[in-house]
C-alpha cells in the first residue's frame, strides 16, 4: 500500500459492559485519527451513543452497513451495527454472557471485513474472557478467535510499550500447563514467525532475545532442564537458518537489556513473564499486535475494567496507541519508524 493513502481501520467496540465504548470515543476525538485513517467502529450504536454522552463528546454517531465510505468526517463516528444486541441487555460493570457473545461476534465481523479487503487493519477494544466463556466460546480471546476464523497455522501475541517488544510463546494457559509448551519445535516456530514479521516491519536483521524459563537460566541444570534440552537447541537451529536469535537469557535481566536497546524483541516463555515487564515499563500506553494473521490486528493491552465502567474516567491512551500502530503497519511504515 502506498504510504500516502489513508487506510480503513475497523475498531471493535469490545464488551459493552466495560470501558471499551468509552475509550473508543475518546480515542476517536483525537484529530490525528481522522487525519491518518478512515476509522469505522464495529459494535453497538446505542452503547456508542451512551459513551458519547458519558464523555461529553461533541461527536455524532452514524450507523453504516459498508465501511467503504465510513470514517471520512471527523465529527462523526461511523458504526457497523449487526443488530445482535438490545440496549436493555447491556449491564454496565457486570459480567454478562449476552454482551460477551455480542463482543465476540463483532470481532468475527471485523475479521471478515479484513479478509474481504474492506478494511486494512483491526484495532480492538477489550473483551471479557469470562463473559465469552459463559456465552459458550472455547476460543475466548481475540487471537484465538481470529486464528480459527482465518485458518492461520501459527499465530503469536506481541506486547509493546515504547521500545520494549515481547512475543509470547504461550498466552492463555495456566502456568503449570504453559511449561509443557516450552518445546524446541514450538520455540523454533515462534522464532521463525518473529523473524518474518519483524523483517516485514522494517528490521533488516532483527535481534531476537530468548528468555529462559527457570530462575538464573537454570544455573547449569541445577534449577531445571528446559534451557539445555529445549530452548538452547531451538536457538541453535534458528541461528543455522540465519535468524539472529540470542539465548536463553535469564528473565530477570533480558527485559532490562531490551529496554537498553540491546535487542529488538524478546521471546517470553509464558504470559506473565512477558506481560509484567511490559506493563511495569509503560502500563497506559502498552498495546498488543498479532503475528501470523493475514491482516494487521492491534489491541489495547488492558481489560474491560468493570470496576470503573460507566464513570467516564477510563484513559484512552492504549486505544489511541493501538490505532496508531494499526495505521503504521497497514501503511507499510513498520515498527522501526515508531
Secondary structure, DSSP 8 states (H G I E B T S, - for coil): --TTS-EEEEEE---TTTTHHHHHHHHHTSHHHHHHEEEEEES-HHHHHHHHHHHT---EEEEES-GGG-S--TTEEEEE--S---GGG--TTS--HHHHHHHHHHHHHHHHHHHTTS-SEEEE----HHHHHHTT-S--SHHHHHHHHHT-S--EEEEEETTEEEEES--SS-HHHHGGG--HHHHHHHHHHHHHHHHHTT-SS--EEEE-SSGGGGTTTTT-SHIIIIIHHHHHHHHHTT--EEEEE-HHHHHHHHHHTS-SEEEESSHHHHHHHHHHHHTTT-EEEEESSSSEEEEESS---TTTTTSS----HHHHHHHHHHHHHHHT--STT-
